[in-house]
Amino acid sequence: MRRIIVVFGFLCLFVAPSSAQSFKQRTDVCLACHGEKGQSETPEVPSLGGMPSNYVLIQLYLFREKRRTQEIMNDQAKDMKDSDLQTFADFISKLPPPKPPADTPDVERMARGAALVTKHHCNSCHNPDFSGREQMPRLADQREDYLLKALRDYKSAARPGYDATMDEVIRPVSEADIVDLAHYLAHFR
């Protein structure tokens, strides 16, 4: 009997599901891609610091249910229980927001971006300072390449929104406007 217990314990080490990992181990995996303290340095990977808890919760749910597809994220979220989703969302929301980019913004693109923000009411849902709220993400100081990817994915319907609002807003936005919006939001002060 003792031998069976030892063999069973040994096998569990090799087939343990990701849910058996500690919270720290799982957050280390998150931060390996999304950056230490949620400040991404990886192309097209968002900074998570300062994201509203509700937004993160919804995104993790969408990844878990494969309604939003990104292989690494789908794999990381697949075994998460609802309580895990909330725990991770709360953890991420407490990380510091990203710092402004070091490069100097293009003045003309900033002016065009500001006009687009007003025209499309981006500062209504995402807050006047683009800090995000409820299920709307933080946009201020986000990686510009990630903002470009996200806006293009919304435009092409490759990325679902939580509701139809983003689909309605992005539909009339041109590619040139998307480029200016991403630049503006990434450099917003």
C-alpha positions as CSV (number, residue, x, y, z in Angstrom):
1,M,0.0,0.0,0.0
2,R,2.8,2.4,0.9
3,R,4.5,1.8,-2.4
4,I,1.2,2.6,-4.3
5,I,0.9,5.9,-2.4
6,V,4.6,6.8,-3.2
7,V,4.1,6.0,-6.9
8,F,0.8,7.9,-7.1
9,G,2.5,11.0,-5.4
10,F,5.4,10.7,-7.9
11,L,2.9,10.7,-10.9
12,C,1.0,13.7,-9.5
13,L,4.2,15.7,-9.8
14,F,4.3,15.2,-13.5
15,V,0.6,15.5,-14.4
16,A,-0.4,18.2,-12.0
17,P,-2.8,20.7,-13.7
18,S,-1.8,24.3,-13.9
19,S,-4.4,25.0,-11.2
20,A,-2.2,23.1,-8.8
21,Q,0.5,25.7,-9.2
22,S,0.7,28.4,-6.6
23,F,-0.7,31.9,-7.2
24,K,2.9,33.2,-7.2
25,Q,4.0,30.7,-9.8
26,R,1.1,31.6,-12.0
27,T,1.6,35.3,-11.7
28,D,5.3,34.9,-12.5
29,V,4.1,33.3,-15.8
30,C,1.9,36.3,-16.5
31,L,4.6,38.8,-15.7
32,A,7.1,37.0,-17.9
33,C,5.2,38.2,-20.9
34,H,3.4,41.3,-19.6
35,G,6.5,42.6,-17.9
36,E,7.7,43.0,-14.3
37,K,5.0,44.8,-12.3
38,G,2.8,44.7,-15.4
39,Q,5.0,47.0,-17.6
40,S,5.3,45.1,-20.9
41,E,8.5,45.3,-23.0
42,T,7.3,42.7,-25.4
43,P,6.0,43.8,-28.8
44,E,2.3,43.6,-29.2
45,V,1.8,42.5,-25.6
46,P,-0.1,44.9,-23.4
47,S,1.0,46.4,-20.1
48,L,-1.5,45.2,-17.5
49,G,-0.6,47.6,-14.7
50,G,-3.4,49.8,-13.7
51,M,-6.1,47.9,-15.6
52,P,-9.5,48.0,-14.0
53,S,-10.3,44.7,-12.2
54,N,-13.6,44.2,-14.1
55,Y,-11.9,44.6,-17.4
56,V,-9.3,42.0,-16.5
57,L,-11.9,39.6,-15.2
58,I,-13.9,39.8,-18.4
59,Q,-10.8,39.3,-20.6
60,L,-9.7,36.3,-18.6
61,Y,-13.2,34.9,-18.9
62,L,-13.2,35.4,-22.7
63,F,-9.8,33.7,-22.9
64,R,-10.9,30.8,-20.7
65,E,-14.0,30.3,-22.8
66,K,-12.1,30.8,-26.1
67,R,-14.3,33.6,-27.1
68,R,-11.2,35.6,-27.4
69,T,-8.4,33.6,-29.0
70,Q,-4.7,33.9,-28.3
71,E,-3.1,30.5,-27.8
72,I,-0.9,31.3,-24.8
73,M,-3.7,33.2,-23.0
74,N,-6.2,30.5,-23.8
75,D,-3.9,27.9,-22.4
76,Q,-3.1,29.9,-19.2
77,A,-6.8,30.6,-18.5
78,K,-8.3,27.2,-19.4
79,D,-8.2,25.7,-15.9
80,M,-9.1,28.8,-14.0
81,K,-12.1,28.7,-11.8
82,D,-14.3,31.8,-11.5
83,S,-12.6,32.6,-8.2
84,D,-9.2,32.4,-9.8
85,L,-10.3,34.8,-12.5
86,Q,-11.3,37.3,-9.8
87,T,-8.1,36.8,-7.8
88,F,-5.9,37.5,-10.9
89,A,-8.0,40.5,-11.9
90,D,-7.7,42.0,-8.5
91,F,-3.9,41.3,-8.4
92,I,-3.4,42.9,-11.9
93,S,-5.5,46.0,-11.1
94,K,-3.1,46.8,-8.2
95,L,0.0,46.8,-10.3
96,P,1.3,50.3,-11.1
97,P,0.1,51.8,-14.4
98,P,2.6,52.0,-17.2
99,K,5.0,54.8,-17.5
100,P,4.9,57.2,-20.4
101,P,7.1,56.3,-23.4
102,A,10.5,57.9,-23.5
103,D,10.2,59.1,-27.1
104,T,8.8,62.5,-28.0
105,P,5.4,62.4,-29.6
106,D,4.8,63.7,-33.1
107,V,2.9,67.0,-32.6
108,E,0.8,66.7,-35.8
109,R,-0.2,63.1,-35.0
110,M,-1.1,64.1,-31.5
111,A,-3.4,66.9,-32.8
112,R,-5.1,64.5,-35.2
113,G,-5.4,61.9,-32.4
114,A,-7.0,64.5,-30.0
115,A,-9.5,65.4,-32.7
116,L,-10.3,61.7,-33.2
117,V,-10.8,61.1,-29.5
118,T,-13.3,63.9,-29.4
119,K,-15.1,62.8,-32.5
120,H,-15.4,59.2,-31.4
121,H,-16.0,60.0,-27.7
122,C,-13.1,57.7,-26.6
123,N,-12.7,59.8,-23.4
124,S,-16.3,59.1,-22.5
125,C,-16.0,55.4,-21.9
126,H,-12.3,55.2,-21.1
127,N,-12.3,58.3,-18.8
128,P,-11.0,61.8,-19.7
129,D,-7.5,60.7,-18.6
130,F,-7.8,57.3,-20.4
131,S,-7.3,55.4,-17.1
132,G,-10.1,53.1,-17.9
133,R,-13.0,52.1,-15.7
134,E,-15.3,49.1,-15.1
135,Q,-15.0,46.9,-18.2
136,M,-13.1,49.6,-20.3
137,P,-9.3,49.2,-20.4
138,R,-6.7,51.7,-19.5
139,L,-5.3,53.2,-22.7
140,A,-3.0,55.9,-21.4
141,D,0.7,55.0,-21.8
142,Q,-0.1,51.6,-23.2
143,R,2.3,50.2,-25.8
144,E,1.7,51.9,-29.1
145,D,2.3,48.7,-31.1
146,Y,-0.2,46.9,-28.9
147,L,-2.8,49.7,-29.3
148,L,-2.4,49.4,-33.1
149,K,-2.9,45.6,-32.9
150,A,-6.0,45.9,-30.6
151,L,-7.7,48.6,-32.7
152,R,-7.0,46.7,-35.9
153,D,-8.3,43.5,-34.3
154,Y,-11.5,45.3,-33.2
155,K,-11.9,46.8,-36.7
156,S,-11.5,43.4,-38.4
157,A,-13.8,41.7,-35.8
158,A,-10.9,39.4,-34.9
159,R,-11.3,40.6,-31.4
160,P,-14.7,40.6,-29.8
161,G,-15.8,43.4,-27.5
162,Y,-17.6,42.7,-24.3
163,D,-20.6,44.5,-25.8
164,A,-21.3,46.1,-29.2
165,T,-20.1,49.5,-28.3
166,M,-16.5,49.1,-29.5
167,D,-17.6,47.5,-32.7
168,E,-19.9,50.5,-33.5
169,V,-17.2,53.0,-32.6
170,I,-14.4,51.4,-34.6
171,R,-16.3,50.6,-37.8
172,P,-16.0,54.1,-39.4
173,V,-12.4,54.6,-38.3
174,S,-9.9,54.5,-41.1
175,E,-6.5,52.8,-41.0
176,A,-4.8,56.2,-40.9
177,D,-7.0,57.3,-38.0
178,I,-6.1,54.0,-36.1
179,V,-2.4,54.9,-36.5
180,D,-3.0,58.4,-35.1
181,L,-5.2,57.2,-32.3
182,A,-2.7,54.6,-31.2
183,H,0.1,57.3,-31.2
184,Y,-2.0,59.7,-29.2
185,L,-3.2,57.3,-26.6
186,A,0.3,55.8,-26.1
187,H,1.7,59.3,-25.5
188,F,-1.2,60.9,-23.7
189,R,-0.2,63.0,-20.7
